[in-house]
């Protein structure tokens, strides 16, 4: 009888343990099936290369890159782009003041200096880059700067098959984009974990540099969390940079290609080089795959990136004078909060200027780029644990991240003309409207990425007062005036300048 009880107890324990593990895996472990990748599915390209589980350790002895290269080569594609010829407004005022120098310079001579009122012609342009297949049904990740202005995309696989591709979504702040081809049963790269990447480990860069066929180069990881200021030229105030730095040779055309480890896993997307000549001269930079996964998933699901914001500006503790460190009663590594935004997640979590952030979700931070990388992996309403120091004491708090307008909502990209213009708009302040002598208007606060940047030379601060001849007093008027139009003319002025400016824009085919 006792023996039966022992067996019964063991059986119950085993079933309970199995149930707990099943429940944990189903309900607790977060879903990381980014971009159509299914857990446990090993692509044929890995099996053919002898990497049966996508995680086979490199054999001892001499370093041999043949297996990871064989697994990755079929998954890296050549992306060729075509940008159609365009007529671009040169942004001269609709009404030009009388020429006070008519005795010396006629209007034709002035146009040589200031341009033609009718606009300029931009010829057809072609370019190329690389991309990485990340699902068997044709999703491909690449850089935003590879595809951002393209009217036509052609993707050529390693086996020379070509497909017409469409852009699923892109984000200039991360310099990442997702494109799609109509195909099935494709080889694809498995995601690695960029947090596990170590300085000194071997990596391979794969792409189509200088319009050559697929090229593989090798190097080591020489640094992590590099911030170079490269993405600040992308018309966004919130560029994300936390590059993996390597000495693998990367040239023009490698952009969007794969950075893999010696087990053939994707650890980064090659994006930039640091060079005085424009060609490789020692270092190359890749976007970590843990950022890539988040961006790809959001672009496929929502059409834009659901980025969480903490709302702090920080500096390295070693940049702080010793006297201030003494006042803060702090020594060691971390990030000092130099400012906190109003109505931010940081304020609601109790963070203040002068606090020293030491870790996020258990991961230590010593560089602003490290903090940025960790936070931007999460979406609005996600919670993160922050360990910080204040007055010499360590405190743990939980911050609920917000979106860039200070709410917790997930916002899908709306396919409206207003969103296609690519800018942040605000109503003209009533006091300013009276000062300018207009009944109202809409201020173009920040031009980002879209028709305004592609087809005009409009600058931040422009005040819209008419669209296709209709008066615009506020954002509601602007939305109504745009309607479903394919071509529009935006009219307005720059504070402090004379005359109205007209900006004709074509939205057909957007």
RAQUI-V182127 format. One record per residue. N is the residue number from 0. RES is the residue in three letters. PHI is phi in whole degrees, -180 to 180 (NA if undefined). OMEGA is omega as a letter, one per 40 degrees, with the letter a starting at -180 (NA if undefined). BURIAL is + if it has 24 or more other C-alpha atoms within 12 Angstrom, else -. Layout:
n={N:N}
res={RES:RES}
phi={PHI:PHI}
omega={OMEGA:OMEGA}
burial={BURIAL:BURIAL}
This chain:
n={0:1:2:3:4:5:6:7:8:9:10:11:12:13:14:15:16:17:18:19:20:21:22:23:24:25:26:27:28:29:30:31:32:33:34:35:36:37:38:39:40:41:42:43:44:45:46:47:48:49:50:51:52:53:54:55:56:57:58:59:60:61:62:63:64:65:66:67:68:69:70:71:72:73:74:75:76:77:78:79:80:81:82:83:84:85:86:87:88:89:90:91:92:93:94:95:96:97:98:99:100:101:102:103:104:105:106:107:108:109:110:111:112:113:114:115:116:117:118:119:120:121:122:123:124:125:126:127:128:129:130:131:132:133:134:135:136:137:138:139:140:141:142:143:144:145:146:147:148:149:150:151:152:153:154:155:156:157:158:159:160:161:162:163:164:165:166:167:168:169:170:171:172:173:174:175:176:177:178:179:180:181:182:183:184:185:186:187:188:189:190:191:192:193:194:195:196:197:198:199:200:201:202:203:204:205:206:207:208:209:210:211:212:213:214:215:216:217:218:219:220:221:222:223:224:225:226:227:228:229:230:231:232:233:234:235:236:237:238:239:240:241:242:243:244:245:246:247:248:249:250:251:252:253:254:255:256:257:258:259:260:261:262:263:264:265:266:267:268:269:270:271:272:273:274:275:276:277:278:279:280:281:282:283:284:285:286:287:288:289:290:291:292:293:294:295:296:297:298:299:300:301:302:303:304:305:306:307:308:309:310:311:312:313:314:315:316:317:318:319:320:321:322:323:324:325:326:327:328:329:330:331:332:333:334:335:336:337:338:339:340:341:342:343:344:345:346:347:348:349:350:351:352:353:354:355:356:357:358:359:360:361:362:363:364:365:366:367:368:369:370:371:372:373:374:375:376:377:378:379:380:381:382:383:384:385:386:387:388:389:390:391:392:393:394:395:396:397:398:399:400:401:402:403:404:405:406:407:408:409:410:411:412:413:414:415:416:417:418:419:420:421:422:423:424:425:426:427:428:429:430:431:432:433:434:435:436:437:438:439:440:441:442:443:444:445:446:447:448:449:450:451:452:453:454:455:456:457:458:459:460:461:462:463:464:465:466:467:468:469:470:471:472:473:474:475:476:477:478:479:480:481:482:483:484:485:486:487:488:489:490:491:492:493:494:495:496:497:498:499:500:501:502:503:504:505:506:507:508:509}
res={UNK:UNK:UNK:UNK:UNK:UNK:UNK:UNK:UNK:UNK:UNK:UNK:UNK:UNK:UNK:UNK:UNK:UNK:UNK:UNK:UNK:UNK:UNK:UNK:UNK:UNK:UNK:UNK:UNK:UNK:UNK:UNK:UNK:UNK:UNK:UNK:UNK:UNK:UNK:UNK:UNK:UNK:UNK:UNK:UNK:UNK:UNK:UNK:UNK:UNK:UNK:UNK:UNK:UNK:UNK:UNK:UNK:UNK:UNK:UNK:UNK:UNK:UNK:UNK:UNK:UNK:UNK:UNK:UNK:UNK:UNK:UNK:UNK:UNK:UNK:UNK:UNK:UNK:UNK:UNK:UNK:UNK:UNK:UNK:UNK:UNK:UNK:UNK:UNK:UNK:UNK:UNK:UNK:UNK:UNK:UNK:UNK:UNK:UNK:UNK:UNK:UNK:UNK:UNK:UNK:UNK:UNK:UNK:UNK:UNK:UNK:UNK:UNK:UNK:UNK:UNK:UNK:UNK:UNK:UNK:UNK:UNK:UNK:UNK:UNK:UNK:UNK:UNK:UNK:UNK:UNK:UNK:UNK:UNK:UNK:UNK:UNK:UNK:UNK:UNK:UNK:UNK:UNK:UNK:UNK:UNK:UNK:UNK:UNK:UNK:UNK:UNK:UNK:UNK:UNK:UNK:UNK:UNK:UNK:UNK:UNK:UNK:UNK:UNK:UNK:UNK:UNK:UNK:UNK:UNK:UNK:UNK:UNK:UNK:UNK:UNK:UNK:UNK:UNK:UNK:UNK:UNK:UNK:UNK:UNK:UNK:UNK:UNK:UNK:UNK:UNK:UNK:UNK:UNK:UNK:UNK:UNK:UNK:UNK:UNK:UNK:UNK:UNK:UNK:UNK:UNK:UNK:UNK:UNK:UNK:UNK:UNK:UNK:UNK:UNK:UNK:UNK:UNK:UNK:UNK:UNK:UNK:UNK:UNK:UNK:UNK:UNK:UNK:UNK:UNK:UNK:UNK:UNK:UNK:UNK:UNK:UNK:UNK:UNK:UNK:UNK:UNK:UNK:UNK:UNK:UNK:UNK:UNK:UNK:UNK:UNK:UNK:UNK:UNK:UNK:UNK:UNK:UNK:UNK:UNK:UNK:UNK:UNK:UNK:UNK:UNK:UNK:UNK:UNK:UNK:UNK:UNK:UNK:UNK:UNK:UNK:UNK:UNK:UNK:UNK:UNK:UNK:UNK:UNK:UNK:UNK:UNK:UNK:UNK:UNK:UNK:UNK:UNK:UNK:UNK:UNK:UNK:UNK:UNK:UNK:UNK:UNK:UNK:UNK:UNK:UNK:UNK:UNK:UNK:UNK:UNK:UNK:UNK:UNK:UNK:UNK:UNK:UNK:UNK:UNK:UNK:UNK:UNK:UNK:UNK:UNK:UNK:UNK:UNK:UNK:UNK:UNK:UNK:UNK:UNK:UNK:UNK:UNK:UNK:UNK:UNK:UNK:UNK:UNK:UNK:UNK:UNK:UNK:UNK:UNK:UNK:UNK:UNK:UNK:UNK:UNK:UNK:UNK:UNK:UNK:UNK:UNK:UNK:UNK:UNK:UNK:UNK:UNK:UNK:UNK:UNK:UNK:UNK:UNK:UNK:UNK:UNK:UNK:UNK:UNK:UNK:UNK:UNK:UNK:UNK:UNK:UNK:UNK:UNK:UNK:UNK:UNK:UNK:UNK:UNK:UNK:UNK:UNK:UNK:UNK:UNK:UNK:UNK:UNK:UNK:UNK:UNK:UNK:UNK:UNK:UNK:UNK:UNK:UNK:UNK:UNK:UNK:UNK:UNK:UNK:UNK:UNK:UNK:UNK:UNK:UNK:UNK:UNK:UNK:UNK:UNK:UNK:UNK:UNK:UNK:UNK:UNK:UNK:UNK:UNK:UNK:UNK:UNK:UNK:UNK:UNK:UNK:UNK:UNK:UNK:UNK:UNK:UNK:UNK:UNK:UNK:UNK:UNK:UNK:UNK:UNK:UNK:UNK:UNK:UNK:UNK:UNK:UNK:UNK:UNK:UNK:UNK:UNK:UNK:UNK:UNK:UNK:UNK:UNK:UNK:UNK:UNK:UNK:UNK:UNK:UNK:UNK:UNK:UNK:UNK:UNK:UNK:UNK:UNK:UNK:UNK:UNK:UNK:UNK:UNK:UNK:UNK:UNK:UNK:UNK:UNK:UNK:UNK:UNK:UNK}
phi={NA:-66:-64:-63:-64:-63:-62:-63:-63:-63:-63:-62:-62:-64:-64:-63:-61:-62:-63:-64:-65:-63:-64:-64:-65:-84:-112:-103:-66:-66:-78:-115:-81:-71:58:87:-79:-103:-62:91:-85:-105:-61:-58:-62:-74:-64:-65:-85:86:-100:-65:-118:70:-144:-71:-67:-64:-66:-67:99:-63:-70:-129:-98:-65:-66:-62:-65:-63:-70:-90:-54:-67:-101:-99:-115:-98:-107:-111:-120:-132:-113:-66:-62:-138:-96:-116:-65:-94:69:-75:-60:-63:-116:-98:-60:-56:-77:-76:-114:-61:-70:-104:-130:-83:-62:-65:-68:-64:-64:-64:-86:-109:96:-90:-62:-83:102:-117:-112:-105:-71:-59:-128:-128:-154:-151:-158:-126:-155:-129:-72:-121:-156:-68:-99:100:-79:-132:-102:-151:-86:-59:-70:-76:-119:-61:-106:-76:-95:-136:-125:-124:-110:-112:-79:-62:-88:79:-73:-118:-137:-80:-117:-125:-83:-83:-178:-153:-144:-67:-64:-98:55:-131:-148:-120:-120:-135:-117:-88:-158:-134:67:-81:-69:-150:-89:-82:-73:-95:-131:-69:-66:-85:-66:-113:-64:103:-80:-74:-142:-120:-107:-128:-177:-122:-74:54:65:-84:-72:-49:-130:-115:-127:-121:-168:-118:-74:-105:-169:-131:57:-76:-121:-112:78:-70:-80:-72:-86:-97:59:-135:-86:-130:-63:-112:-138:-154:-71:-86:-98:-133:-110:-73:-67:-133:-129:-57:106:-74:-54:91:-81:-94:-113:-122:-94:-77:-104:80:-92:-74:-115:-171:-112:-64:-133:-157:-129:-107:-155:-76:-108:93:-119:-56:-143:140:-133:-135:-134:-128:-79:-59:-65:-67:-76:-57:-58:-62:-66:-59:-59:-67:-64:-72:-78:-117:89:-149:-86:-89:-100:-87:-119:-87:92:-132:-110:-133:-142:-65:-64:-74:-87:-92:-57:-58:-62:-68:-59:-65:-63:-79:54:-140:-143:120:-92:155:-126:-84:-76:-96:-161:-129:-75:-65:55:-101:-61:-64:-60:-69:-87:91:-75:-135:-59:100:-66:-113:-77:-106:-159:-127:51:86:-99:-66:-129:-129:-126:-56:-66:-67:-63:-61:-61:-65:-69:-74:-78:-112:-105:-56:86:-71:-105:-129:-95:-120:-100:-137:-116:-142:55:82:-115:-82:-132:-112:-136:-114:-109:-98:-68:-116:-87:-73:-109:86:-123:-101:-80:-87:-121:-78:-71:-84:-85:-110:-62:-60:-71:-69:-63:77:-164:-97:-117:-139:-67:-67:-60:-57:-64:-67:-59:-64:-63:-84:75:-126:-74:165:166:-125:-92:-83:-70:-150:-81:-109:-146:167:-63:-63:-79:-79:-114:-135:-113:-57:-113:-56:98:-62:-108:-83:-122:-148:-133:52:88:-86:-66:-120:-106:-159:-63:-63:-62:-63:-60:-66:-67:-69:50:-114:-64:-96:-132:-139:-125:-95:-120:178:-147:-103:-53:95:-111:-92:86:-93:-110:-109:-125:-75:-137:-103:-114:-67:84:-70}
omega={i:a:i:i:i:i:i:i:i:a:i:a:a:i:i:i:i:a:i:a:i:a:i:a:a:a:a:a:a:i:a:i:a:i:i:i:a:a:i:i:a:a:a:a:i:a:i:i:a:i:a:a:a:a:a:a:i:a:i:i:a:i:a:a:a:a:i:i:a:i:a:a:a:a:a:a:i:a:i:a:i:i:a:i:a:i:a:i:i:i:i:i:i:i:a:i:i:a:a:a:a:i:a:a:i:a:i:i:i:a:i:i:a:i:a:a:a:i:a:a:i:a:i:a:i:a:i:i:a:i:a:i:a:i:a:a:i:i:a:i:i:i:i:a:i:a:a:a:a:i:i:i:i:i:i:a:i:i:i:i:a:a:i:a:i:i:i:i:i:a:a:a:i:a:i:i:i:i:a:i:a:a:i:i:a:i:i:a:i:i:i:i:a:i:a:i:a:i:a:a:i:i:i:i:a:i:a:a:i:i:i:i:a:a:i:i:a:i:i:i:a:i:i:i:i:i:a:a:a:a:a:i:a:i:i:i:a:i:a:i:i:a:i:a:i:i:i:a:i:a:i:a:i:a:a:a:a:i:a:i:a:i:i:i:i:i:i:i:a:a:a:i:i:a:i:a:a:i:a:i:i:a:i:a:a:i:a:a:i:i:a:a:a:a:i:a:a:a:i:a:a:a:i:a:i:a:i:i:i:i:i:i:a:i:i:i:a:i:a:i:a:a:i:i:i:i:i:a:a:i:a:a:i:a:i:i:a:i:i:a:i:i:a:i:a:i:a:i:i:i:a:i:a:i:i:i:a:i:i:a:i:i:a:i:i:i:i:i:i:i:i:a:a:a:a:i:a:a:i:a:i:i:i:i:a:i:a:a:i:a:i:a:i:a:i:i:i:i:i:a:i:i:a:i:i:i:a:a:i:a:i:i:i:a:a:i:a:i:a:i:i:i:i:a:i:i:i:i:a:i:i:i:i:i:a:i:i:a:a:a:i:a:i:a:a:i:a:a:a:a:a:a:a:a:a:i:i:a:i:i:i:a:i:i:i:i:a:i:i:a:i:i:a:a:i:i:a:i:a:a:a:i:i:a:i:i:a:i:i:a:i:a:i:i:a:i:i:i:i:i:i:i:i:a:i:i:a:i:i:NA}
burial={-:-:-:-:-:-:-:-:-:-:-:-:-:-:-:-:-:-:-:-:-:-:-:-:-:-:-:-:-:-:-:-:-:+:+:+:+:-:-:-:-:+:+:+:+:+:-:-:+:+:+:-:-:+:+:-:-:-:-:-:-:-:-:-:+:+:+:+:+:+:+:+:+:+:+:+:+:+:+:+:+:+:-:-:-:-:-:+:+:+:+:+:+:+:-:-:-:-:-:-:-:-:-:-:-:-:-:-:-:-:-:-:-:-:-:-:+:-:+:-:-:-:-:-:-:-:+:+:+:+:+:+:+:+:+:+:-:+:+:+:+:+:+:+:+:+:+:+:+:+:+:+:+:+:+:+:+:+:-:-:-:-:-:+:+:+:+:+:+:+:+:+:+:+:+:+:+:+:+:+:+:-:-:-:-:+:+:+:+:+:+:+:+:+:+:-:+:-:-:-:+:+:+:+:+:+:+:+:+:-:-:-:+:+:+:+:+:+:+:+:+:+:+:+:+:+:+:+:-:+:+:-:-:+:+:+:-:+:+:+:+:+:+:+:+:+:+:+:+:+:+:+:+:+:+:+:+:+:+:+:+:+:+:+:+:+:+:+:+:+:+:+:+:+:-:-:-:-:-:+:-:-:+:+:+:+:+:+:+:+:+:+:+:+:+:+:+:+:+:+:-:-:+:+:+:+:+:+:+:+:+:+:+:+:+:+:+:-:-:+:-:-:-:-:+:-:-:+:-:+:+:+:-:+:+:+:+:-:-:+:+:-:+:+:+:+:+:-:+:+:+:+:+:+:+:+:+:+:+:+:+:-:-:+:+:+:+:+:+:+:+:+:+:+:+:+:+:+:+:+:+:+:+:+:+:+:+:+:+:+:-:-:-:-:-:+:+:+:+:+:+:+:+:+:-:+:-:+:-:+:+:-:+:-:-:-:+:+:+:+:+:+:+:+:+:+:+:+:-:-:-:-:+:-:-:-:-:+:-:+:+:+:+:+:+:+:+:+:+:+:+:+:+:+:+:+:+:+:+:+:+:+:+:+:+:+:+:+:-:-:+:+:+:+:+:-:-:+:+:-:+:+:-:-:-:-:-:+:+:+:+:+:+:+:+:-:-:-:-:+:+:+:+:+:+:+:+:-:-:+}
